[in-house]
Amino acid sequence: MLVNSLCYTVESVLQGHPDKVCDQIADAILDAFLQLDDNAKVAVECLGCGHNLVLAGEVSAITKIDAQNIAQEVYHDIGYLEPLHIASYIQGQSTQLRRVVDSGAAGDQAIMYGFACKSDFNFLPYGVLVANTIAKSIDTLRHRTHLFLPDGKLQISVRDGMIETLVVSVQHLSGVNIESLRRTIMENAIKPIVSPESIKTVLFNHNSSFVAGGFANDTGLSGRKLAIDNYGGLVPHGGGSFSGKDPSKVDRSGAYMARLVAKSIVANGLADSCIVALAYVFGEAEPVMVQLRTNNPGHDEKLTLLVNEQFDFRPLAIAERLDLRHTRFLPTATYGHFTDATYPWERTVSL
């Protein structure tokens, strides 16, 4: 599928959604390691429930950090004030894995995808960019006004390029006037992005109060919002999560490289839409598959040859080309990994 459907639905979540809290904590821990040791190998996962947080994973680094304190600070910065009971099970990376990764080879088998389409929305489908942009705008309003609480999500149904249904759910204080909160968010967070008159139906906190939120309301798990992190479920995405993983993990770096390639193909006018698929195996630096699919299949083989000539897909080469060892990853943990045009993998290459 190359997103030629006239009707589709995508979603995004707010900064305080339990799964996204875990993603942010995982990437903040990753950033802390890379800031002190840009060659650190990090794979950190998080699980939050109630007032408890579990940190787990494997790390190889020349320095130590206070992961529990970092997690607590991120949690508070998001807007949750209660203390967490944090248990850390982060351990050293195994020798058999470290040896392979240090050689520049892939540390696991993995499949990942990159996508781009001809559009005015950072080469993404309209709904994908707008959903994430609105989510960010709602969070910005919350931090500025403190009128509502951190958890929330939204969903957009698009038909013929217009928003048919916008669903917004935000955590709020007990006793708040929901209609007043709805007007405030519509006027200050949504209207600057999309005209309310162009939205057929808006459902705000539909048929339910939303007082309890975060880990108190639902378990959070890092790496669970893959569709939001990628392309809204409109095209394939890999099975591996991004957050908490350093650039040697091709689940992350390979997906970023695939996006760079797909976006460059479309930006150079070689196709109107493009999906790039990469596959790696443990212990090999070169991918075992580089595949392109465009809206013009007759040119796909020629474009694949061009891509293999112009791009180096070895993990170390990807990290160097995109300067991933000096990238701050915490900002990527919210609002999608491909919606911010300033990220290094969002640049385009002349072909």
NUPATOR-154223 format. One record per residue: residue number from 1; residue in three letters; x, y, z of N, C-alpha, C in turn. Coordinates in pm, whole numbers, plus 50000, padded with zeros to 5 digits. Atoms other than C-alpha are relative to their C-alpha. Layout:
! residues N
R   i  aa  n.c1  n.c2  n.c3 ca.c1 ca.c2 ca.c3  c.c1  c.c2  c.c3
R NUM ala     X     Y     Z     X     Y     Z     X     Y     Z
...
END
This chain:
! residues 351
R   i  aa  n.c1  n.c2  n.c3 ca.c1 ca.c2 ca.c3  c.c1  c.c2  c.c3
R   1 met 50084 49880 50000 50000 50000 50000 50088 50124 50000
R   2 leu 49924 49876 50005 50138 50342 49906 49912 50120 50033
R   3 val 50087 49896 49948 49872 50546 50084 49927 50073 49888
R   4 asn 50084 49938 50101 49643 50606 49791 49853 49995 50040
R   5 ser 50136 50006 49951 49334 50554 50004 49944 50140 50020
R   6 leu 50064 49871 49981 49089 50843 50009 49952 50018 50144
R   7 cys 50047 49994 49863 48990 50757 50366 50094 49918 50089
R   8 tyr 49915 50071 49907 49218 50665 50655 49992 50065 50137
R   9 thr 50001 49950 49862 49253 50708 51032 50137 49980 50062
R  10 val 49872 50006 49929 49565 50785 51234 49979 50057 50140
R  11 glu 50010 49948 49865 49630 50867 51598 50134 50052 50048
R  12 ser 49881 49961 49927 49879 51034 51826 49964 50003 50148
R  13 val 50025 49992 49857 49918 51056 52202 50076 50118 50058
R  14 leu 49936 49888 49934 50014 51329 52443 50123 49954 50078
R  15 gln 49873 50026 49932 50338 51354 52634 49984 49914 50124
R  16 gly 50022 50074 49877 50185 51205 52949 49935 49865 49983
R  17 his 50054 50135 50021 50046 50890 52788 50097 49899 50060
R  18 pro 49909 50092 49930 50186 50595 52990 50108 49938 49912
R  19 asp 49899 50058 50088 50361 50432 52694 50104 50103 49959
R  20 lys 49907 49896 50042 50512 50761 52584 50086 50050 50116
R  21 val 49917 49970 49884 50629 50836 52938 50119 49904 50003
R  22 cys 49893 50101 49999 50828 50512 52918 50099 50024 49887
R  23 asp 49910 49970 50112 50968 50602 52575 50091 50117 50033
R  24 gln 49920 49882 49966 51083 50940 52704 50106 49968 50104
R  25 ile 49902 50039 49899 51251 50789 53008 50112 49918 49937
R  26 ala 49899 50084 50066 51428 50529 52792 50096 50085 49918
R  27 asp 49912 49917 50082 51559 50794 52553 50081 50099 50083
R  28 ala 49922 49912 49912 51663 51026 52836 50119 49925 50060
R  29 ile 49889 50081 49949 51873 50744 52982 50103 49978 49891
R  30 leu 49910 50015 50114 52019 50677 52637 50083 50127 49979
R  31 asp 49930 49873 50021 52106 51047 52595 50108 50021 50105
R  32 ala 49903 49980 49892 52280 51052 52932 50125 49916 49978
R  33 phe 49883 50085 50029 52505 50761 52836 50080 50057 49883
R  34 leu 49930 49952 50119 52586 50903 52491 50069 50133 50023
R  35 gln 49937 49871 49971 52665 51246 52633 50136 49980 50064
R  36 leu 49874 50028 49932 52941 51093 52845 50090 49904 49924
R  37 asp 49925 50100 50077 53044 50815 52607 49928 49979 49868
R  38 asp 50076 50004 50125 52941 50861 52245 50012 49866 49928
R  39 asn 49993 50134 50056 53037 50501 52173 49927 49898 50088
R  40 ala 50074 50090 49911 52810 50357 52444 49900 49916 49921
R  41 lys 50101 50090 50058 52593 50061 52351 49889 49986 50103
R  42 val 50110 49989 49905 52253 50098 52511 49873 49939 49943
R  43 ala 50133 50052 50034 51927 49905 52500 49920 49997 50129
R  44 val 50073 49984 49874 51693 50020 52778 49850 49994 49975
R  45 glu 50145 50011 50006 51328 49929 52830 49941 50048 50132
R  46 cys 50068 49951 49880 51075 50071 53079 49861 49942 50010
R  47 leu 50136 50045 49970 50758 49942 53242 49950 50080 50119
R  48 gly 50057 49921 49892 50538 50169 53453 49862 49951 50037
R  49 cys 50131 50044 49953 50240 50070 53669 49976 50059 50139
R  50 gly 50028 49937 49872 50078 50263 53952 50108 50101 50034
R  51 his 49890 49911 49961 50359 50437 54141 50134 49930 49984
R  52 asn 49881 50081 50017 50617 50186 54020 50054 50009 49858
R  53 leu 49935 50000 50129 50868 50193 53737 50113 49897 50002
R  54 val 49894 50099 50014 51092 49909 53622 50087 50039 49881
R  55 leu 49903 49976 50105 51406 49982 53422 50075 49870 49974
R  56 ala 49927 50122 50034 51571 49695 53237 50076 50022 49871
R  57 gly 49926 49989 50125 51820 49644 52958 50145 49965 50017
R  58 glu 49858 50035 50004 52182 49600 52863 50079 50121 49952
R  59 val 49919 49883 50033 52454 49863 52847 50147 49962 50001
R  60 ser 49855 50006 49999 52821 49874 52753 50051 50142 49986
R  61 ala 49954 49860 50001 52978 50209 52845 50117 50015 50096
R  62 ile 49884 49976 49916 53291 50351 53001 49965 50084 50121
R  63 thr 50042 49916 49889 53087 50559 53244 49870 49949 50059
R  64 lys 50125 50035 49935 52798 50522 53485 49912 50124 50012
R  65 ile 50095 49891 49981 52485 50733 53521 49901 49959 50108
R  66 asp 50105 50027 49902 52207 50763 53776 49868 49988 49925
R  67 ala 50119 50021 50083 51929 50611 53566 49872 50025 50077
R  68 gln 50122 49982 49920 51677 50618 53850 49968 50148 50019
R  69 asn 50022 49857 49984 51725 50989 53910 49955 50064 49869
R  70 ile 50040 49948 50131 51698 51062 53537 49853 49967 49973
R  71 ala 50139 50041 50021 51374 50865 53520 49904 50086 50082
R  72 gln 50085 49919 49914 51226 51057 53813 49990 50143 49948
R  73 glu 50001 49864 50053 51326 51392 53661 49912 50011 49875
R  74 val 50084 49999 50120 51166 51308 53326 49853 49992 50037
R  75 tyr 50138 50019 49953 50849 51194 53503 49944 50132 50054
R  76 his 50044 49873 49944 50828 51524 53692 49990 50108 49892
R  77 asp 50003 49899 50106 50911 51735 53386 49876 49985 49912
R  78 ile 50121 50023 50078 50622 51574 53201 49878 50060 50070
R  79 gly 50111 49942 49926 50390 51689 53478 49943 49913 50109
R  80 tyr 50043 50087 49892 50350 51398 53718 50086 50029 50123
R  81 leu 49927 49950 49885 50446 51516 54066 50026 49895 50107
R  82 glu 49981 50101 49896 50415 51200 54276 50131 49925 49978
R  83 pro 49875 50076 50015 50738 51007 54345 49973 49859 49950
R  84 leu 50008 50136 50050 50798 50676 54171 50091 49910 50083
R  85 his 49911 50104 49947 50933 50360 54327 50066 49934 49880
R  86 ile 49930 50044 50121 51199 50267 54072 50091 49883 50031
R  87 ala 49911 50116 49992 51361 49927 54036 50078 49991 49870
R  88 ser 49916 50005 50119 51656 49908 53798 50067 49863 49986
R  89 tyr 49937 50128 50033 51767 49585 53635 50088 50014 49875
R  90 ile 49909 49976 50112 51999 49742 53379 50132 49928 50028
R  91 gln 49879 50080 49982 52296 49511 53331 50097 50023 49885
R  92 gly 49901 49986 50105 52608 49486 53120 49962 49924 49874
R  93 gln 50025 50068 50127 52587 49395 52754 50083 49872 49992
R  94 ser 49929 50128 50007 52683 49034 52686 50120 50010 49908
R  95 thr 49877 50001 50079 53027 48962 52544 49972 49959 49856
R  96 gln 50025 50048 50136 52889 48774 52243 49932 50108 49914
R  97 leu 50064 49892 50075 52674 49071 52145 50095 50116 49981
R  98 arg 49910 49885 50008 52932 49339 52222 50107 49978 49893
R  99 arg 49895 50030 50098 53196 49165 52008 49950 50024 49857
R 100 val 50057 49985 50134 52967 49162 51703 49971 50146 49970
R 101 val 50036 49860 50022 52840 49517 51746 50123 50088 49987
R 102 asp 49876 49921 50008 53188 49658 51805 50070 49983 49866
R 103 ser 49939 50022 50132 53295 49508 51472 49928 50078 49891
R 104 gly 50076 49924 50099 53032 49720 51298 49888 49922 49936
R 105 ala 50105 50085 50056 52794 49435 51221 49868 50023 50074
R 106 ala 50129 49992 49936 52424 49419 51301 49996 49904 50119
R 107 gly 50005 50082 49880 52359 49287 51652 49879 49910 50008
R 108 asp 50118 50086 50000 52037 49111 51556 49943 49998 49859
R 109 gln 50076 49995 50124 51820 49014 51265 49892 50107 50017
R 110 ala 50096 49890 49988 51584 49299 51187 49949 50039 49863
R 111 ile 50062 49947 50121 51347 49438 50926 49949 50139 50035
R 112 met 50052 49866 49977 51269 49807 50897 49961 50065 49868
R 113 tyr 50056 49935 50118 51090 50040 50658 50014 50151 50010
R 114 gly 50006 49855 50010 51114 50399 50543 49897 50037 49896
R 115 phe 50108 49961 50091 50837 50588 50367 50002 50150 49978
R 116 ala 50023 49859 50031 50776 50920 50196 49902 50008 49885
R 117 cys 50093 49977 50110 50510 51060 49966 50003 50148 49962
R 118 lys 50006 49864 50048 50469 51373 49760 49888 50075 50072
R 119 ser 50100 49923 49926 50293 51621 49988 50065 50127 50052
R 120 asp 49951 49875 49940 50323 51961 50152 50021 49985 50150
R 121 phe 49998 50026 49855 50345 51795 50495 50121 49916 50037
R 122 asn 49873 50068 49975 50711 51697 50522 50002 49861 49937
R 123 phe 49999 50125 50076 50660 51424 50263 49930 49887 50076
R 124 leu 50082 50095 49926 50403 51252 50486 49854 50019 49965
R 125 pro 50144 49979 50015 50029 51191 50457 49952 50110 50094
R 126 tyr 50053 49886 49925 49834 51492 50579 49965 49964 50144
R 127 gly 50047 50036 49867 49678 51312 50876 50112 49968 50096
R 128 val 49889 50038 49912 50008 51180 51012 50065 50124 50060
R 129 leu 49934 49879 49950 50169 51523 51036 49905 50081 50088
R 130 val 50093 49917 49925 49856 51701 51157 49969 49940 50137
R 131 ala 50029 50063 49872 49778 51447 51430 50113 50025 50100
R 132 asn 49886 49980 49911 50128 51474 51576 50021 50148 50033
R 133 thr 49985 49857 49976 50136 51852 51537 49897 50050 50100
R 134 ile 50104 49962 49904 49806 51891 51722 50035 49948 50139
R 135 ala 49962 50056 49870 49928 51659 52000 50106 50088 50066
R 136 lys 49893 49914 49945 50240 51874 52044 49943 50134 50043
R 137 ser 50061 49871 49968 50029 52190 52042 49918 49993 50129
R 138 ile 50077 50017 49876 49799 52056 52314 50094 49991 50120
R 139 asp 49904 50008 49890 50099 51965 52530 50062 50135 50030
R 140 thr 49942 49866 49979 50251 52310 52477 49903 50089 50077
R 141 leu 50102 49923 49930 49924 52467 52589 49991 49959 50146
R 142 arg 50007 50046 49860 49917 52250 52902 50116 50055 50082
R 143 his 49884 49950 49926 50269 52347 53005 49991 50151 50023
R 144 arg 50011 49854 49989 50181 52713 52947 49890 50043 50097
R 145 thr 50118 49956 49925 49844 52725 53124 49971 49917 50126
R 146 his 50028 50091 49888 49832 52424 53363 49850 49983 50022
R 147 leu 50145 50014 49989 49458 52398 53289 49953 49855 49996
R 148 phe 50038 50141 50004 49460 52022 53239 50123 49916 50029
R 149 leu 49896 50092 49951 49672 51715 53316 50069 49927 49885
R 150 pro 49910 50043 50108 49940 51524 53120 49949 49893 49903
R 151 asp 50036 50114 50084 49769 51211 52983 49899 50042 49893
R 152 gly 50098 49972 50104 49571 51210 52660 50039 49940 49867
R 153 lys 49975 50052 50134 49539 51102 52302 49903 50065 49903
R 154 leu 50092 49950 50101 49379 51202 51976 50002 49910 49877
R 155 gln 50016 50082 50120 49259 51038 51657 49937 50085 49891
R 156 ile 50049 49922 50113 49197 51184 51313 49959 49906 49888
R 157 ser 50046 50071 50119 48989 51036 51033 49996 50098 49884
R 158 val 49987 49912 50117 49067 51188 50693 49925 49939 49883
R 159 arg 50068 50043 50123 48849 51166 50386 50019 50108 49894
R 160 asp 49976 49907 50112 48945 51327 50054 50081 50122 50044
R 161 gly 49913 49892 49959 49213 51534 50225 49945 50092 50106
R 162 met 50062 49918 49896 48978 51679 50487 49981 49917 50126
R 163 ile 50021 50070 49874 48935 51591 50854 49851 49976 50019
R 164 glu 50141 50034 49980 48606 51407 50887 49965 49992 50148
R 165 thr 50024 50011 49856 48638 51327 51259 50130 50023 50075
R 166 leu 49888 49977 49908 48874 51460 51525 49955 49958 50138
R 167 val 50030 50048 49865 48871 51274 51857 50113 50046 50092
R 168 val 49901 49950 49904 49049 51444 52148 49958 49956 50140
R 169 ser 50025 50039 49861 49076 51300 52499 50116 50051 50084
R 170 val 49895 49947 49914 49267 51487 52770 49964 49975 50146
R 171 gln 50018 50017 49857 49314 51416 53138 49972 50137 50063
R 172 his 50038 49871 49943 49155 51685 53353 49977 49989 50150
R 173 leu 50028 49994 49858 49098 51792 53710 49854 49965 50026
R 174 ser 50136 50034 49962 48789 51667 53890 49917 50129 50011
R 175 gly 50090 49886 49991 48497 51907 53855 50021 50107 49896
R 176 val 49975 49899 50103 48637 52095 53557 49882 50010 49904
R 177 asn 50105 49979 50100 48391 52243 53307 50053 49949 49866
R 178 ile 49947 50064 50121 48448 52012 53009 49978 50086 49877
R 179 glu 50026 49918 50117 48286 52245 52759 50094 50119 49994
R 180 ser 49905 49888 49997 48504 52535 52871 50140 49952 49962
R 181 leu 49870 50055 50036 48814 52314 52846 50006 49969 49852
R 182 arg 50007 50029 50145 48705 52202 52500 50023 50127 49919
R 183 arg 49986 49874 50075 48673 52564 52381 50143 50053 50010
R 184 thr 49863 49950 49980 49013 52655 52528 50098 49925 49910
R 185 ile 49909 50080 50080 49190 52367 52355 49976 50022 49851
R 186 met 50031 49977 50142 49009 52420 52025 50056 50135 49955
R 187 glu 49960 49865 50038 49086 52792 52022 50152 50019 50002
R 188 asn 49858 49970 49977 49445 52785 52147 50098 49895 49952
R 189 ala 49908 50107 50041 49588 52448 52040 49968 49944 49862
R 190 ile 50038 50064 50126 49391 52325 51739 49979 50103 49889
R 191 lys 50030 49898 50102 49274 52639 51557 50125 50055 49933
R 192 pro 49880 49952 50069 49632 52762 51489 50056 49902 49897
R 193 ile 49948 50102 50090 49697 52436 51302 49901 49967 49889
R 194 val 50102 50033 50099 49370 52357 51128 49871 50072 50038
R 195 ser 50122 49924 49974 49053 52562 51094 49889 49908 50053
R 196 pro 50109 50083 49947 48772 52422 51313 49887 49981 49900
R 197 glu 50108 50010 50100 48532 52492 51026 50026 49891 49897
R 198 ser 49966 50104 50097 48719 52238 50813 49989 49860 50060
R 199 ile 50017 50129 49933 48656 51960 51068 49852 49970 50011
R 200 lys 50143 50032 50002 48323 51788 51020 49947 49969 50139
R 201 thr 50046 50041 49867 48294 51632 51367 50116 50002 50098
R 202 val 49903 50002 49891 48485 51693 51690 49939 49929 50119
R 203 leu 50043 50072 49880 48449 51448 51978 50104 50026 50108
R 204 phe 49907 49960 49894 48606 51583 52298 49964 49928 50129
R 205 asn 50025 50080 49879 48640 51352 52599 49864 49932 49990
R 206 his 50131 50052 50039 48354 51161 52443 49951 49893 50097
R 207 asn 50072 50097 49916 48116 50980 52683 50079 49952 50121
R 208 ser 49923 50047 49885 48368 50965 52966 50075 50115 50065
R 209 ser 49908 49910 49931 48547 51164 53234 50140 49941 49990
R 210 phe 49861 50044 50013 48928 51143 53233 50079 50066 50111
R 211 val 49935 49941 49884 49046 51226 53584 50128 49926 50034
R 212 ala 49880 50081 49974 49285 50938 53651 50077 49981 49870
R 213 gly 49919 50014 50121 49575 50920 53406 50137 49945 50032
R 214 gly 49865 50049 49981 49929 50801 53354 50003 49857 50052
R 215 phe 49983 50135 49948 50056 50491 53530 49890 49962 50099
R 216 ala 50106 50029 49906 49776 50523 53787 49876 49945 49930
R 217 asn 50118 50042 50075 49521 50454 53515 50028 49882 49907
R 218 asp 49970 50102 50100 49703 50226 53271 50150 49971 50002
R 219 thr 49859 50038 50005 50030 50036 53245 50068 50062 49879
R 220 gly 49922 49946 50110 50298 50198 53033 50116 49908 49965
R 221 leu 49892 50086 50047 50554 50013 52824 50072 50067 49885
R 222 ser 49925 49939 50111 50833 50150 52607 49990 49914 49875
R 223 gly 50002 50071 50127 50825 50058 52240 49866 49948 49958
R 224 arg 50132 50055 50033 50451 49994 52230 49924 50086 49900
R 225 lys 50071 49911 50092 50348 50290 52014 50074 50008 49866
R 226 leu 49922 50005 50123 50525 50177 51695 49930 50070 49884
R 227 ala 50071 49936 50111 50253 50297 51458 50012 50151 50009
R 228 ile 49987 49856 49981 50265 50647 51605 50144 50044 49973
R 229 asp 49860 49966 50022 50645 50646 51603 50035 50001 49852
R 230 asn 49970 50012 50142 50644 50553 51234 49903 50080 49914
R 231 tyr 50082 49931 50101 50377 50636 50976 49851 49978 50023
R 232 gly 50142 50007 49966 50048 50597 51158 49931 49870 49963
R 233 gly 50060 50127 50041 49996 50238 51045 49956 49998 49854
R 234 leu 50044 49991 50139 49939 50350 50685 50090 49920 49906
R 235 val 49907 50082 50077 50244 50160 50555 50068 49905 50099
R 236 pro 49934 50092 49906 50450 49872 50701 50103 50072 50087
R 237 his 49890 49954 49917 50683 49937 50990 50067 49880 50063
R 238 gly 49925 50110 49943 50950 49723 51151 49945 49956 50134
R 239 gly 50050 50054 49875 50890 49511 51457 50075 50047 50122
R 240 gly 49920 49955 49887 51157 49673 51673 49972 50144 50037
R 241 ser 50023 49864 49954 51110 49982 51886 50124 50086 49979
R 242 phe 49891 49905 50016 51328 50293 51863 50057 50045 50135
R 243 ser 49957 49932 49878 51342 50448 52210 50086 49911 50088
R 244 gly 49909 50070 49912 51622 50351 52445 50111 49926 49930
R 245 lys 49900 50075 50076 51842 50213 52165 50100 50095 49935
R 246 asp 49894 49919 50059 52175 50357 52058 50009 49973 49849
R 247 pro 49996 50012 50146 52266 50397 51686 50052 49868 49945
R 248 ser 49955 50130 50050 52429 50054 51664 49884 49904 49981
R 249 lys 50119 50085 50014 52078 49906 51689 49928 50037 49871
R 250 val 50055 49967 50132 51953 49884 51331 49849 50016 50002
R 251 asp 50144 49972 49988 51591 49878 51449 49976 50150 49990
R 252 arg 50014 49854 49999 51643 50249 51501 50074 50064 49883
R 253 ser 49919 49932 50101 51928 50360 51275 49961 49958 49858
R 254 gly 50042 50045 50132 51813 50146 50982 49871 50064 49956
R 255 ala 50127 49935 50033 51463 50291 50999 50022 50146 49964
R 256 tyr 49968 49861 50033 51609 50642 51001 50062 50009 49861
R 257 met 49935 49998 50130 51826 50561 50700 49899 49971 49889
R 258 ala 50102 50033 50100 51533 50406 50514 49910 50120 49973
R 259 arg 50078 49878 50019 51335 50727 50571 50077 50101 49916
R 260 leu 49918 49908 50078 51624 50938 50438 49997 49963 49852
R 261 val 49998 50045 50140 51635 50727 50122 49865 50023 49935
R 262 ala 50133 49985 50058 51260 50724 50065 49967 50147 49976
R 263 lys 50028 49857 50014 51233 51099 50123 50083 50061 49887
R 264 ser 49915 49948 50107 51524 51167 49889 49948 49959 49863
R 265 ile 50057 50046 50128 51365 50957 49614 49885 50090 49958
R 266 val 50117 49918 50033 51043 51159 49633 50041 50145 49979
R 267 ala 49958 49859 50011 51215 51496 49686 50070 50028 49869
R 268 asn 49932 49983 50129 51420 51440 49369 49907 49976 49881
R 269 gly 50096 50018 50107 51103 51377 49169 50009 49866 49931
R 270 leu 49985 50131 50062 51189 51012 49101 49879 49910 50024
R 271 ala 50124 50073 49973 50856 50890 49244 49911 50091 50082
R 272 asp 50094 49925 49917 50543 51026 49407 49985 49939 50139
R 273 ser 50000 50065 49869 50560 50773 49689 50099 49885 49996
R 274 cys 49893 50099 49997 50826 50532 49803 50006 49933 50137
R 275 ile 49973 50078 49880 50869 50255 50059 50134 49932 49981
R 276 val 49869 50066 49999 51222 50138 50138 49999 49895 50110
R 277 ala 49993 50109 49903 51262 49801 50310 50143 49952 50013
R 278 leu 49866 50052 49972 51586 49689 50475 49989 49878 50090
R 279 ala 49995 50118 49913 51671 49354 50635 50146 49969 50032
R 280 tyr 49867 50033 49952 51975 49259 50842 49998 49865 50070
R 281 val 49984 50121 49921 52108 48942 51001 50113 50020 50100
R 282 phe 49900 49991 49895 52316 48897 51312 50141 49973 49946
R 283 gly 49860 50022 50034 52689 48938 51257 50042 50046 49863
R 284 glu 49966 49950 50133 52673 49095 50911 49975 50150 49995
R 285 ala 50015 49854 50008 52727 49464 50839 49909 50042 49884
R 286 glu 50082 49965 50116 52567 49474 50495 49860 49941 50015
R 287 pro 50135 50058 49995 52191 49430 50477 49985 49885 49901
R 288 val 50025 50111 50092 52069 49108 50320 49891 50036 49899
R 289 met 50100 49954 50095 51791 49303 50148 49990 50152 50002
R 290 val 50036 49860 50020 51743 49654 50013 49895 50000 49890
R 291 gln 50110 50007 50097 51407 49684 49841 49926 50133 49995
R 292 leu 50078 49879 50020 51222 49981 49696 49868 49965 49932
R 293 arg 50129 50008 50067 50855 50003 49607 49947 50142 49983
R 294 thr 50052 49867 50028 50717 50313 49440 49865 49990 49932
R 295 asn 50126 49997 50073 50398 50422 49270 50019 49965 49853
R 296 asn 49970 50037 50138 50572 50334 48942 50090 49877 50001
R 297 pro 49920 50123 49982 50684 49969 48978 50100 49974 49888
R 298 gly 49908 50024 50111 50850 49967 48636 50137 50061 50020
R 299 his 49872 49933 49974 51125 50193 48770 50067 49951 50127
R 300 asp 49950 50038 49867 51177 50016 49104 50138 49933 49994
R 301 glu 49871 50070 50008 51465 49793 48992 50113 50099 49972
R 302 lys 49898 49900 50031 51656 50086 48844 50028 50089 50121
R 303 leu 49982 49916 49881 51598 50296 49156 50074 49925 50110
R 304 thr 49929 50079 49900 51717 50011 49377 50150 49999 49971
R 305 leu 49859 49995 50036 52045 50001 49186 50061 50136 50034
R 306 leu 49954 49865 49969 52078 50378 49222 50022 50017 50150
R 307 val 49992 49986 49855 52014 50362 49596 50121 49924 50054
R 308 asn 49886 50078 49953 52272 50088 49647 50133 50064 49964
R 309 glu 49879 49928 50038 52527 50302 49465 50023 50124 50086
R 310 gln 49991 49870 49934 52451 50620 49658 50001 49993 50153
R 311 phe 50016 50007 49855 52393 50495 50013 50073 49879 50057
R 312 asp 49930 50107 49927 52597 50287 50257 49912 49961 50119
R 313 phe 50095 50043 49898 52366 50082 50478 50064 49924 50116
R 314 arg 49937 50062 49885 52625 49942 50718 49973 50084 50125
R 315 pro 50037 49926 49879 52538 50036 51078 50095 50114 50035
R 316 leu 49905 49894 49967 52858 50233 51141 49992 50116 49900
R 317 ala 50010 49896 50103 52819 50420 50811 49874 50083 50019
R 318 ile 50125 49928 49975 52459 50510 50894 50019 50098 50116
R 319 ala 49980 49915 49883 52556 50644 51237 50087 50120 49966
R 320 glu 49912 49890 50038 52833 50853 51081 49929 50098 49908
R 321 arg 50066 49912 50096 52627 50987 50792 49895 50087 50066
R 322 leu 50108 49926 49934 52339 51092 51018 50044 50064 50131
R 323 asp 49944 49944 49876 52567 51196 51307 49917 49957 50121
R 324 leu 50089 50049 49895 52361 50977 51537 50067 49990 50136
R 325 arg 49930 50006 49872 52631 50956 51802 49997 50133 50073
R 326 his 50007 49869 49938 52581 51326 51869 49859 50058 49990
R 327 thr 50140 49958 50008 52203 51340 51833 49934 49983 50136
R 328 arg 50079 50013 49877 51977 51406 52131 49868 49932 49964
R 329 phe 50113 50082 50041 51706 51141 52114 49873 50023 50079
R 330 leu 50122 49979 49921 51465 51247 52390 49889 50070 49921
R 331 pro 50109 49935 50074 51275 51487 52159 49928 49907 49901
R 332 thr 50064 50090 50097 51205 51199 51918 49897 49908 50063
R 333 ala 50087 50096 49931 51016 51003 52183 49854 50041 50000
R 334 thr 50139 49955 50010 50701 51209 52127 49973 50056 49860
R 335 tyr 50051 49939 50122 50499 51312 51820 50061 49943 49872
R 336 gly 49950 50064 50120 50657 51068 51575 50146 50030 49971
R 337 his 49857 49985 50028 51015 51017 51460 50027 50064 49863
R 338 phe 49978 49951 50136 50958 51157 51109 49918 50125 49969
R 339 thr 50082 49882 50021 50748 51469 51162 50077 50130 50016
R 340 asp 49919 49880 49977 51022 51713 51261 50108 50010 49892
R 341 ala 49910 49987 50114 51209 51834 50954 50143 50034 50039
R 342 thr 49864 49966 49958 51513 51934 51163 50082 49877 50039
R 343 tyr 49923 50120 49965 51609 51575 51251 50095 49966 49885
R 344 pro 49900 50023 50107 51923 51465 51060 49955 49903 49893
R 345 trp 50049 50095 50101 51744 51177 50884 49888 50060 49915
R 346 glu 50103 49933 50079 51487 51427 50753 50058 50089 49891
R 347 arg 49939 49929 50111 51738 51595 50524 49983 49916 49874
R 348 thr 50007 50075 50126 51726 51500 50159 50134 50009 49928
R 349 val 49874 50010 50074 52011 51399 49929 49971 50015 49852
R 350 ser 50014 49986 50145 52049 51503 49566 50038 49870 49931
R 351 leu 49975 50125 50071 52024 51202 49338 49999 50024 49848
END
